[in-house]
């Protein structure tokens, strides 16, 4: 009888702890990531207005979009390790304030070279944020909840496009004191990151033992479950950080994500320009219609994140969206083109390039834990992010040389197909099945 009562109390503590943590942390982290993606991708809409002012060709725009990831490349592993060993609160606050200031300063660029420099520095400033949050969530969420938590956090990506597109379209048509709308886009969208960075110092606890809003029994339950999961991976956890980076699943995930990012960022950065060239729509209409595909991405991310946790399966939840994007873009070559078909195709592509995210980022912590997992997350995102340079750059060069996006479409289709095959080659993850 006593054992049954204790089990019931532990179950209640676990349920309340999981709910309380989700409600306390995820909405705020969501806001941080919205600010992150607004500042990272607003150049895709700013280009519609800045192209004439700065004399930007497709090649220049592709380079300006992609050079962000050269700066982004350098600091990802240190960022993830600092969250594991130092302080998520301080690291994220510093990161937010720095990139917000750099976004604002981008509004003052006058030449393509200055734009390259601003984008490079912005990438370096943002580098530690995403891997840091992935590691941070592993300190608070048990494995069975991790893909759902990642899905809710990363739903900020499509939400940033859903709201950011119409907002950008409105700001592009705004001119005050002789300053064109594209400059206001950078000036105004840097401010939220600075404000949220200062709020992070007061609102984000580093570890569960610092959370006064958790009861003692809730902290005890969470600590016990996370410890149990680390023990279940003890055979892998004994490897060093450098061994973890050479671990075959880590290598496959890295190369797979490289191709995913190559195709995905090519699409995300070029989609507004593609919409405008295929349809002739105004900047404002592109902003509004460009939000539609990311609604599909948001729904797919939440549904697949939930189903991935329910089935404890990750690899096919990555591959199916990628193959959907490749198949949808292939359809454009065989059906009569129309504006309606374009929006449908782009909606399926947005689904494919977003819905996989929660399942994929639950994989590293299934193979590794603690510092090894933190380093692997930083390494995977760091190396794969180089694809964010090549993707937009290749599309720009192909468009510049051919005057068409057909070659770019074939390039993206190949990237997503290769990524699916590589991640499916990963071994099944070794995790505790206990609820």
C-alpha positions in Angstrom: 0.0 0.0 0.0 2.8 2.4 1.0 4.6 1.7 -2.2 1.4 2.4 -4.3 0.9 5.7 -2.5 4.5 6.7 -3.1 4.3 5.8 -6.8 1.1 7.9 -7.0 2.7 10.9 -5.4 5.7 10.6 -7.7 3.4 10.4 -10.7 1.6 13.6 -9.5 5.0 15.4 -9.0 6.2 14.3 -12.4 3.0 15.5 -14.2 3.0 18.8 -12.4 6.7 19.4 -12.9 6.5 18.7 -16.7 3.5 21.0 -17.1 5.0 23.8 -14.9 8.3 23.7 -16.7 6.7 23.8 -20.2 4.5 26.8 -19.3 7.3 28.7 -17.6 10.1 28.2 -20.1 8.7 27.5 -23.6 6.7 30.7 -24.2 9.7 32.9 -23.3 12.2 30.8 -25.4 9.7 30.9 -28.2 9.8 34.7 -28.2 13.6 34.7 -28.2 13.7 32.5 -31.3 11.1 34.6 -33.1 13.4 37.6 -32.6 16.3 35.4 -33.7 14.7 34.4 -37.0 13.3 37.9 -37.7 16.8 39.3 -37.5 18.4 36.5 -39.4 16.1 36.4 -42.4 14.7 39.9 -42.7 17.2 40.5 -45.5 15.1 38.2 -47.7 12.4 40.9 -47.7 14.7 43.9 -47.3 16.3 42.8 -50.6 13.0 43.7 -52.4 13.6 47.3 -51.5 17.4 47.6 -51.2 18.4 46.0 -54.5 18.1 49.3 -56.4 19.7 51.4 -53.6 22.8 49.3 -53.2 23.1 48.0 -56.8 22.6 44.4 -55.7 22.6 41.6 -58.3 21.4 38.1 -57.6 25.0 37.0 -56.9 25.5 39.8 -54.4 22.2 38.9 -52.6 23.1 35.3 -52.5 26.5 36.1 -50.9 25.0 38.6 -48.4 22.5 36.0 -47.3 24.9 33.2 -47.0 27.9 35.0 -45.5 25.9 35.1 -42.3 26.7 31.4 -41.8 30.5 31.9 -42.2 30.4 34.0 -39.0 27.8 31.6 -37.5 30.2 28.7 -38.1 32.9 29.6 -35.6 31.2 29.9 -32.2 28.6 27.1 -32.0 30.5 24.5 -30.1 31.8 27.0 -27.5 28.2 28.3 -27.1 26.8 24.8 -26.4 29.6 24.0 -24.0 29.2 27.3 -22.1 25.5 26.5 -21.5 26.5 23.0 -20.2 29.3 24.2 -18.0 28.7 27.9 -17.3 25.3 29.8 -17.6 22.6 29.7 -20.2 21.0 32.8 -18.7 24.2 34.9 -19.2 25.2 33.5 -22.5 21.7 33.9 -24.1 21.3 37.5 -22.7 24.7 38.6 -24.1 23.9 36.9 -27.4 20.5 38.6 -27.8 21.7 42.1 -26.9 24.7 41.8 -29.3 22.8 40.5 -32.3 20.0 43.0 -31.8 22.5 45.9 -31.9 24.1 44.5 -35.0 20.7 44.1 -36.8 20.0 47.8 -36.0 23.4 48.8 -37.4 22.7 46.9 -40.6 20.2 49.6 -41.4 23.1 52.0 -42.0 25.0 50.0 -44.6 25.7 51.9 -47.9 27.6 49.3 -50.0 27.5 45.6 -50.7 30.9 45.2 -48.9 29.5 46.9 -45.7 26.4 44.6 -45.9 28.7 41.5 -46.1 30.5 42.7 -43.0 27.3 43.3 -41.1 25.9 39.9 -42.0 29.2 38.2 -41.1 29.2 39.8 -37.6 25.5 39.0 -37.1 26.2 35.4 -37.8 29.0 35.3 -35.2 26.8 37.0 -32.6 23.9 34.5 -33.1 26.1 31.4 -33.2 25.7 30.3 -29.6 22.0 30.8 -29.4 20.5 27.8 -31.0 22.8 25.0 -29.8 22.7 26.7 -26.4 19.0 26.4 -26.2 19.0 22.7 -27.5 21.4 21.9 -24.6 19.4 24.0 -22.2 16.2 22.1 -22.9 18.0 18.8 -22.2 18.5 20.1 -18.6 14.8 20.6 -18.1 12.8 18.0 -20.3 12.9 14.3 -20.1 13.5 12.4 -23.3 9.8 11.5 -23.9 8.9 15.2 -23.9 11.9 16.5 -25.7 10.7 16.5 -29.3 7.4 18.2 -28.2 9.4 20.8 -26.4 11.7 21.3 -29.4 8.6 21.5 -31.6 7.0 24.2 -29.6 10.3 26.2 -29.3 11.1 25.8 -33.0 7.6 26.7 -34.1 9.0 30.2 -33.7 10.7 29.7 -37.1 7.4 29.5 -39.2 5.8 32.0 -36.8 8.6 34.5 -37.5 7.8 34.1 -41.2 4.0 34.1 -40.8 4.1 37.5 -38.9 7.4 38.7 -40.2 6.4 38.6 -43.9 3.3 40.9 -43.6 5.2 43.2 -41.2 8.2 43.4 -43.6 5.8 44.2 -46.5 4.2 47.0 -44.5 7.6 48.5 -43.3 9.0 48.4 -46.9 6.2 50.7 -47.9 7.0 53.1 -45.0 9.3 56.1 -45.5 10.0 58.7 -42.9 12.5 61.5 -42.8 13.8 60.4 -46.2 14.9 57.0 -44.9 13.7 54.1 -47.2 11.6 51.3 -45.8 14.2 48.6 -46.1 16.5 50.6 -43.6 13.6 50.9 -41.2 13.1 47.2 -41.4 16.6 46.6 -39.9 16.4 49.6 -37.5 13.0 48.4 -36.0 13.5 44.7 -35.9 16.8 44.8 -33.9 15.1 46.4 -30.9 13.1 43.4 -29.7 16.2 41.3 -29.3 17.9 43.9 -27.2 14.8 44.2 -24.9 14.4 40.4 -24.6 18.1 40.0 -23.9 17.8 42.3 -20.9 14.7 40.4 -19.8 16.5 37.1 -20.0 18.8 38.1 -17.1 15.8 38.2 -14.8 13.4 35.5 -16.2 15.5 32.5 -17.2 16.9 30.1 -14.5 19.9 28.0 -15.5 19.0 24.7 -13.8 15.9 23.2 -12.1 17.5 23.6 -8.7 17.4 27.4 -9.2 13.7 27.4 -10.1 11.8 28.7 -7.1 8.6 28.0 -8.9 9.2 24.2 -8.7 8.3 22.4 -5.5 10.9 20.3 -3.8 9.3 17.0 -4.8 9.1 18.2 -8.5 12.8 19.0 -8.5 13.5 15.7 -7.0 11.4 13.8 -9.5 13.0 15.6 -12.5 16.5 15.1 -11.2 15.9 11.4 -10.7 14.5 10.9 -14.2 17.3 12.8 -15.9 19.8 10.9 -13.9 18.1 7.6 -14.9 18.2 8.6 -18.6 21.9 9.4 -18.4 22.6 6.0 -16.8 20.7 4.3 -19.7 23.3 5.9 -22.0 26.2 5.2 -19.8 28.0 3.0 -22.3 28.1 5.9 -24.8 28.6 8.7 -22.3 32.0 7.4 -21.3 33.5 8.6 -24.6 35.3 11.9 -24.7 34.0 15.0 -26.5 36.4 14.4 -29.3 35.4 10.8 -29.6 31.7 12.0 -29.7 32.4 14.2 -32.6 33.8 11.2 -34.6 30.9 8.9 -33.5 29.4 7.5 -36.7 25.8 8.6 -36.0 27.1 12.2 -35.3 28.9 12.2 -38.6 25.9 11.0 -40.5 23.6 13.5 -38.8 26.1 16.3 -39.5 26.3 15.6 -43.2 22.6 15.0 -43.5 21.8 18.3 -41.9 24.3 20.0 -44.1 22.3 19.1 -47.2 19.1 19.9 -45.4 20.3 23.4 -44.5 21.8 23.9 -48.0 18.4 23.4 -49.6 16.3 24.8 -46.8 18.1 28.2 -46.4 18.2 28.5 -50.2 14.4 28.3 -50.2 13.8 30.4 -47.2 16.1 33.3 -48.3 15.0 33.3 -51.9 11.2 32.6 -51.5 10.1 36.3 -51.5 12.2 37.0 -54.7 10.9 33.8 -56.3 7.3 34.8 -55.5 7.7 38.2 -56.9 9.4 37.1 -60.1 6.9 34.3 -60.8 3.8 36.4 -60.1 4.7 40.1 -60.4 3.1 40.8 -57.1 3.9 44.0 -55.1 6.2 43.9 -52.0 3.2 44.1 -49.7 1.4 41.2 -51.4 4.5 39.1 -51.4 4.7 39.8 -47.6 1.2 38.6 -47.0 1.1 35.6 -49.4 4.7 34.6 -48.4 3.3 33.9 -44.9 0.9 31.2 -46.2 3.5 28.4 -46.8 4.9 28.7 -43.3 1.4 28.0 -41.8 1.9 24.5 -43.3 5.4 24.3 -41.8 4.0 25.3 -38.4 1.3 22.7 -38.4 3.7 20.0 -39.6 6.3 20.8 -37.0 3.8 20.6 -34.1 2.1 17.4 -35.4 5.3 15.5 -36.3 6.9 16.6 -33.0 4.0 15.2 -31.1 3.9 12.0 -33.1 7.7 11.5 -32.9 7.5 11.6 -29.1 4.4 9.3 -29.1 6.1 6.7 -31.3 9.7 7.4 -30.0 10.8 7.4 -33.6 13.0 10.1 -35.1 14.6 9.2 -38.4 11.5 8.7 -40.5 10.0 11.8 -39.0 13.0 13.6 -40.5 13.1 11.9 -43.8 9.4 12.1 -44.8 9.2 15.9 -44.7 12.4 16.2 -46.7 11.2 13.9 -49.4 7.8 15.7 -49.4 9.7 19.0 -50.2 11.7 17.3 -52.9 8.6 15.7 -54.5 6.6 19.0 -54.3 9.3 21.0 -56.0 9.6 18.3 -58.7 5.8 18.8 -59.5 6.5 22.3 -60.7 8.4 20.9 -63.8 5.4 18.8 -64.9 2.2 20.7 -64.3 1.1 23.9 -66.0 2.4 26.8 -63.9 0.0 29.1 -62.1 0.0 31.4 -59.1 -2.2 28.9 -57.1 0.1 26.0 -57.9 3.1 28.0 -56.9 1.6 28.7 -53.4 0.7 25.0 -53.0 4.1 23.9 -54.0 5.8 26.4 -51.8 3.5 25.4 -48.9 4.6 21.7 -49.2 8.3 22.8 -49.5 7.9 24.9 -46.3 6.3 21.9 -44.6 9.2 19.7 -45.6 11.9 22.2 -44.6 10.5 22.9 -41.1 8.5 19.9 -39.9 11.6 17.7 -39.4 13.3 20.0 -36.9 12.0 18.6 -33.5 12.6 15.0 -34.4 16.1 15.7 -35.7 17.3 17.7 -32.7 16.0 15.0 -30.3 18.5 12.6 -31.9 21.8 13.7 -30.5 20.7 13.5 -26.9 19.5 9.9 -27.6 23.0 8.8 -28.5 25.0 11.0 -26.0 24.6 13.0 -22.8 26.0 15.9 -20.9 29.2 17.4 -22.3 29.5 14.9 -25.2 25.9 15.7 -26.3 26.5 19.4 -25.9 29.6 19.3 -28.0 27.8 17.1 -30.6 24.9 19.5 -30.9 27.2 22.4 -31.4 29.3 20.5 -33.9 26.4 19.2 -35.9 24.8 22.7 -36.2 28.2 24.3 -36.7 29.3 22.2 -39.6 25.8 21.9 -41.1 25.4 25.7 -41.0 28.0 26.0 -43.8 25.2 24.8 -46.0 23.4 28.0 -45.2 26.2 29.8 -47.0 26.3 27.5 -50.1 22.5 27.2 -50.6 21.6 30.9 -51.1 25.0 31.5 -52.9 24.4 28.7 -55.4 20.8 29.8 -56.1 22.1 33.4 -56.7 24.8 32.2 -59.1 22.5 29.9 -61.0 19.8 32.7 -61.3 22.4 35.2 -62.3 23.9 33.0 -65.0 20.7 31.4 -66.4 18.0 34.0 -65.7 15.9 31.2 -64.3 15.3 29.4 -61.0 15.0 25.9 -62.7 18.5 25.0 -62.0 18.1 26.1 -58.4 15.0 23.9 -58.0 17.0 20.8 -59.2 19.8 21.7 -56.8 17.4 21.9 -53.8 15.6 18.6 -54.7 19.0 16.8 -54.8 19.9 18.3 -51.4 16.8 17.1 -49.6 16.9 13.6 -51.2 20.5 13.1 -50.1 19.8 14.4 -46.6 16.9 11.8 -46.2 19.1 8.9 -47.2 21.9 9.9 -44.8 19.8 10.3 -41.7 18.0 7.0 -42.4 21.4 5.3 -42.4 21.8 6.3 -38.7 21.3 3.4 -36.2 18.2 3.4 -34.1 18.5 5.6 -31.0 19.1 3.9 -27.7 16.8 5.4 -25.1 14.9 4.4 -22.0 11.3 3.3 -22.9 10.1 4.0 -19.4 7.4 6.7 -19.1 
